[in-house]
C-alpha cells in the first residue's frame, strides 16, 4: 500500500517484471498495445498525464500521445513545467512532430523559455506550412502571431511587433489562458518601447484589475510586466 486509504498500491519490482514477462509470452503485441491504451485512458482520467503519455507511447500510438501533449501543454507551461514538455517532445519521432502544428508550437514554447530565438523562426514557418491558418484553431493562430511579434520585439522592432500582438490578442481573447497572458504582457512592453508608455500602463492596470482570485499566477505575470515598464522608463 502507498496510502492509508487503501486506494493506491504497488507491486515489488521483481514481481512487476515477472508479470511483464508473462504478459509478453501470453499476449500478442497488438493485445499488449490495447492494454497500454486502456492504461493511458485511465491515467488521463485521473489527471496523471505523464503516466498517460508514457502508456500511449508504449502502445506506439503517437496520435494519442500527441493529443495529450497538445491538450495539456499550456497547463504545464503555466505551472512552469516546461521541462516536462521538453521531455515529452524528445520522445516523439521527428517525422511525427513535423506534421503536427500543436507539437511544433510546443517546441517553439520550449525554445521561448530557453530564449533560443533563432530556433523559433523555422518552427513557425513549418507550422504555417502544415496548417491552413485561415481555418485553424484561433488559439493556434494567436500563438503564431505571438511568436512573430515576439521575434520582432527582440530584434528592436517594437512598433512592427504591435500589430501581430494586437491581432493575436483578439484571437486569444476571453480564454484566460497562458497564451493570452503572454500576449498581453508583450503587447504592453511593445507599446512602451514604441513610445506609448501611458497606454501600456493603462492596459496592464486594467488587466490586473480584471484578474480574479483564482488566477494568482496571471496576476504575478502582469505585475511583473508593470514593474518592468516602470523600471525601463525610470
Beta strands, then each sheet from edge to edge (+ up, - down):
end
